[in-house]
Amino acid sequence: MAFLLVVMVDGELVSTNDMLFEDVYRCNQFAKAIERGESGPDKQSYIWQKDISAYCLPKMVRENTFLFK
């Protein structure tokens, strides 16, 4: 099982099916950073980006599929 990072901008899907992570927590870190507009690991934006959402979905993949760590 892997976790697919899904990114929507103004209701339009902008992510691809190869944005797969082996760990749901790592995937969620990216989703949170995208939604908040973070510019670095210790730098958080104070305003959520408008009309941008990101989340992770579990997905079954083949054994040799490339996964981000």
C-alpha positions in Angstrom: 0.0 0.0 0.0 1.1 3.5 -0.8 -0.3 7.0 -0.2 -1.2 9.3 -3.1 -0.7 13.0 -2.6 -3.7 14.8 -4.2 -3.5 18.5 -4.9 -6.4 20.6 -6.0 -6.2 24.3 -7.1 -9.4 26.2 -7.7 -11.2 22.8 -7.9 -8.8 21.5 -10.6 -6.7 18.4 -10.0 -3.0 19.4 -10.5 -1.2 16.3 -9.1 -0.3 13.2 -11.0 -0.8 9.5 -10.1 3.0 9.1 -9.5 3.1 11.3 -6.4 3.2 8.3 -4.1 4.6 8.0 -0.6 5.5 4.9 1.4 4.5 6.6 4.6 1.2 8.4 5.3 2.8 10.8 7.8 5.4 12.0 5.3 2.6 12.4 2.7 0.6 14.5 5.1 3.7 16.7 5.8 3.7 17.6 2.1 -0.1 18.1 2.0 0.1 20.4 5.0 3.0 22.4 3.6 1.2 22.9 0.3 -2.1 24.0 1.9 -0.3 26.5 4.2 2.2 27.8 1.7 5.2 26.9 3.9 8.5 28.1 2.5 10.7 25.7 4.6 10.5 23.1 7.3 10.6 25.6 10.1 8.9 28.5 8.3 5.1 28.6 8.3 2.9 31.0 6.5 0.3 32.7 8.7 -2.4 32.7 6.0 -3.7 29.6 4.4 -3.5 29.7 0.6 -6.8 30.4 -1.0 -8.5 27.7 -3.1 -5.6 25.2 -2.6 -6.2 21.8 -0.9 -4.1 18.8 -0.5 -4.6 15.4 1.1 -3.4 11.8 0.9 -5.3 8.7 -0.3 -4.3 5.1 0.3 -3.7 3.3 -2.9 -2.6 -0.3 -3.7 0.5 -0.4 -6.0 2.7 -3.0 -7.5 5.7 -4.1 -5.5 8.3 -2.4 -7.6 6.6 1.0 -7.8 8.7 4.0 -7.0 7.6 5.6 -3.7 8.9 8.8 -2.1 10.2 8.4 1.4 
